[in-house]
């Protein structure tokens, strides 16, 4: 069974360029989450998607960042006109069910990929 | 404002010693998870605790969720070099939907 696959593992971009990060969830998982981790910090939630729908993007910067999870193919996190502050590790996670119900009970484990490390020069 | 405070931030001990890592908050969490992350890899889930006062054991690791569901601890007995890694706690709140709030982690180094 393949786990969450992220690519590229490492990406170098110059300021102003675009970065595209791809995430293939665990087979059969329809819930995808993107988190960002700065050096020596914890993970910060960015966005939660189900197939073809953005469910929660409250952690996503309003400008330059977008995410999608099409019916076919991987989830993509896109960063336009990158700046040095975008340098970070971006982690994708997937789950089979919605991780938390409205009542707060856990219904599924979160599986993380190995991350994509973006360096902006 | 950091919702989940982890302490200590760094911990270096000798093989065979015991240690405790703390995860504290002023907010109530409906459940809390502990992850371990190694360099260059993603976090791996160790345990989920959901009930106030709950204690879970995973071999030499003991996890506890506070009675008020605002704090948690991870205790490792007889630490081994293989326990070295970044330990992260993450909480879910009823008002946060599917978002997990992560602490900033405790970097543990176990020296042989």
Interface residues (C-beta under 8 A of the other chain):
Chain A: X4 X31 X33 X35 X40 X41 X42 X43 X44 X45 X48 X55 X56 X58 X59 X91 X93 X98 X99 X100 X102 X103 X104 X105 X106 X109 X110 X111 X112 X113 X114 X115
Chain B: X4 X6 X30 X31 X33 X35 X40 X41 X42 X43 X44 X45 X48 X50 X88 X90 X92 X93 X94 X96 X97 X98 X99 X100 X101 X102 X103 X104 X105 X107
